[in-house]
Amino acid sequence: MRRRSFLARSLVLGVSVGRSVVQAEAAAPERDIIDCHTHFYDPSRPQGVPWPAKNSPLYRTVLPKDLRAQKQFQPVTGTVVVEASPWVEDNAWLLDLAKDDPLLVGIVGNLKPGEPEFAAHLARFAANPLYRGIRVSNATLKSLLERNDLADLKRLAERDLALDVNGGPDTPALVAQLAPRLPDLRVVINHVGNVRITKEAPPQEWQAGIRAAARQRNVFCKVSALVEGAASQGNQAPGDLAFYRPYITVVWQAVGDDRVIYGSNWPVSDRAADYYTVQRLAMEYAAEQGNDAVNRFCSLNAKRAYQWIERRDSSTRLPR
């Protein structure tokens, strides 16, 4: 497929001087915006879903058409979908969903390294070029590191796949242990390590973990789940960038323009803010870093991390 052009001569996003307000330009060029963290699922299936729970407000059918229907600050042109279900066959379900829908440019599956069937499952799903990696919990990663059992993670690297790691604020420090041992494996920290975001200064241990992980050039970090981090313990997530800036700055300065990745964590993010707000906060900060940084953040860094598949989907071009 022909690449959508990236025109460096003008910004899609313009930052007004002295404020963190971002305005969309009337004649902005097209750019790829790949949301690298969404979830799709369908509780109405005969077998149901193992996640989310029936008593959760997230327990509803969530499909690509529902993402398209969200009001967006900038038009999303593709998404890398993360499988939250531990059922092996749900990896196949997502690949089937992606088959005829070009909005889905990559799948991050759910397999558990260290289990006897892992190699066979990985070979099966990785045969599909849309399968771009797997996600593990920080608890799983900690166990693998303690047992020095990294053979299955090495298999990911051999297949040019990525590893997402999700967990609490200790996640970056664990990634810092893993990354130098498997330098050919691209590792993506999810949700800036799920740090709790408050008006206080970012926790020192989390900062140290982010900086240690960022020293490894095979480590990327998703600037995602910001509003969830702010809404923890029943708080209301603020809608102004200033509240989140100290935390994003720690990540951005450590990881750099070439390894930060945009993700929303939608629809989980709905519990704290609407999609427009989630996207606006991230894009406001990116725009302040300059046009090249915006292009990298929106898609180019994700292309390096995931090798997502370019597909055309004109239906994602939404009116502003």
N, C-alpha and C positions, 0 to 999 in steps of 0.2 A: 504494500500500500504506500502511496505517496505520503511523505511526511507533511503534517500541517506546518506551515512556516512560522518561524520565530523571528520577529522583526525587532531588532535591538534598537532601532532608531527612535522608538516611542514607547512610553509606558502605557500598559493597560490601566495601571493604577497610578493616581497622582496624589501625593501627600501634601496637604496644605501646611504651609510654614507655621511652625510653632504649635501645631496640634497633631493628634494622632488620628485625624479624620481622613479617610480615603475616599476619593471620588472617582467614579468610573468615567473615563473620557468618552465623549460621544462617538468619536471615530476611531475607537481602539482596534488594533489588529487582533486577529484570532490568535489564541495560544492554547496549547494543551493544558488542561487542568485535570490532573489525575488524583482523585480522592483515593488514597491508599489504605483506607481503613473503613470499610462498610461491612454490614452483615445482612444476609438475606436468608429467609427461612419461611416455612409454611406449616403452621400447626394444623391446618385442615387436611394434611396428608393422612392416609389410612393409618400409618405408623406413628403419626404425631411428630413431636420434636422433643429432644431431651433438654433443650434450652431455647428460649426462656421458660421459666416455670409458669404454670397456668395462672397463678395468682399475681403475676407480674403485669404491669401496664404495657410491657413490651410484647406480651403474648397476643400477637395478631399476625396476619400474613404480611410479610415485608418482601417485596420483589423489586426488580429494577424499575418498573413503571412507577413505583412509589417514590423512589429517589428522584426520578425525572420530574415528579409532581411537586417536589419541594421548591419553595422560593429560594433562589440562590443569589448570593452576592456577585459571583462571577460564574459563568456557565461551566459546569463540570462536563468534560468531554470523555471521561472514562473512569473506571473504578477498579481497584484491586480489592477483591472481596476476601475477607478473613473468615474461615470456617470455625465457628465456636462449638459446634457439636462434636462430641467424642466418638460418635458412631462412624465407623470406617466408611460405610456406604454413603454417608452424606458428602464425602469428598466427590464421589461420582455424581451425586445429585447436583452439586454446584457446577461441575463441569458440563452436565447436561443443560443446566440453565444458561450457561455461557455460550453454548454451541451456536445458537441462533440469535444471540443478543450482543451486538458489538459494543455496548456500553461496558461490558465486562472484559477488561484487557488483561486480567490475571487473577489467579486463585492462589491464596495462601491456605494450604490444607491443614488438617488436624490429624497427625499421626504421632505415636509415642515412641521416640527413640529408645532403644534398649530392649524392646520386646522382640521375641523370635520372628514374628511375621513382618517386622518393619521393612526389611530389604525388599521383600516381595511386593508389599503394598506400595512402596515408593516406586519401584520399577513399573508397576501397573499404572499409577496415576501420572508419573512423570513422562510417560509416553505421549501424553497430551501436551502440546506446547503451551497451553494456557496455564498449566500447573507450574507455578513459579516459586514454590517453597512450602514450608510448614511453619506453624507457630507452636511453641512450647511454653509452659509456665516456668517461672523462675525456680519453683520447687523442683521441677523435673531437671532443669539445667544444673541446679545445685547438686542433686543426686548423681547426675552423670559425672560432674567434675570430681565429686568426692570418691567415686568408684573408678575414676580414670577410664571411663567407658565412653569414648568419643567416636567409636567406629561408625555409628549410624550418622552422626553429624558430618563425618568426613565423606560419607556417601552423598550427602547433599552437595558438598563442594564439588565432588567429582562430576555431578550432573549439572553443575552451574546453577544451582538453586540457592535460595536465601533462607535464613533462619530468623523468624520473628521471635522475640522473647517478651513475655508479658508477665507483670507481677508488681510487687510493691517497690518502694523507694530503694531497696537494696539491689534491684535488678541491674542497674548500670555497673555496680561493682562486680557482680557475677559475670557480666558480659566482658568486663575488663580482664577477667581471668581466662575466659574462653578464647577471645579473639586472637591473642598472640600464639596460641597453641594450634589454631587452624587458620592461618593467614589467608588461605584461599577461599574461606567461607565468608560470605557477606552476611553480617549480623545486623538486625534492625531492632533497636529498642522501641517498644510500643509505649505510646502515651507519656512521653518524657519520664518514664519510670513510675507513673502513677503517684507522683508526689502530691501531697495535700497542699493546695494553693491558698494562701492566706495573705493578709496585709502585712504579716511579719516577713522578715528576710528569709530567703530559701534556706532550708536546713543544711548545715555544713557537711554532714555525711553524704547527703544526696548530691551536693555540689561536687564533692571529692570523687564520688563514683562516676558522675557524668564526665568529669575531666579525665579520669583514668581510662574510661572506655574510649573517649574521643581521641586519645593518643594513638589508638590503633586505627589505621587507615581503612580497615575493612568493616568499620562500625558506622552505622547510620542511625538516625533518631527521628521518629515521627513526632511532629508537633501536633499532638492530638489529645483528646480527652481533657482539654483545659477547663472547660466549664464543669465537667464532672469532678475534677480536682478541687474546684472552688465551691461546689455545692455539697461536698461531703459533710457529714454530721448535720444534715438538715439545713445548711445555709443556702441562701439564694445566690446564684452565680451572677456577679456583676457583668454588665454589658460594655464596660469601658476597658480599652486596652491597657491603660495605666496600671490597673490592678494586676494584670498578668505579666506585664513587661519584665519585672525582675527575674521571673522564672524562665521566660523565653530567652532572655538575654544570656543567662547562664548556659543554656543549651546551645544557642546560636554561636556565641563566642568560642565555646569549646569545640563544637563539631565543625563549624565553619559553613560558609555558603554552599559548599559542594556536597554536604552530607546530611542536610536537614530535609525532611520530607513532609508534605502536607497530607493530613488524614483527618477525618471528622469523628470517627467512631459512631456514625449514624447507623441505626436509630437509637442506640443506647444514649447518645447525647441528648435526645429529645427530653429526657427526664430533667435536664438542667437548662436547656436553651434550644431555640429553634435552629434549623440548619443555617439560615441566613446569618444569624449572629455568630455561630460557631465558625463559619467560613470567613466572615468579615474580620473577626479578631485576628485570625492567622494571616489573612491577606494584608491587613493594615500594617502589621509588623514587617512582613516581607517587603512591602512596597517601600518602607523606610530604608531598606538596605540597597535599593537600586534595582533597575530593570533586569540586569543579568541575574541578580539574586532571586528575583521573582520567577524568572524562567526556570532556574535550577530547582527552586522550592516546589513549583507547581508540577513539574514533570520530569525534568532532565535527571535530577538526582535519583528519582524513583526508577528511571530507565536503567541507570547503572546498578541500582540495588536489586531490582527484580527482573530486569530485561522484559518488561511488560510488552505485550503484543499490540502492535498498532492496527487498529480496526476503525472503520468509519461509522459514525453514528450521528447523522445530521439532526436527529431528534433531540440531542442534548444541547443544541444551540438554543438557548432560551432568551426571550426578550428581556431587556434590562429594566 
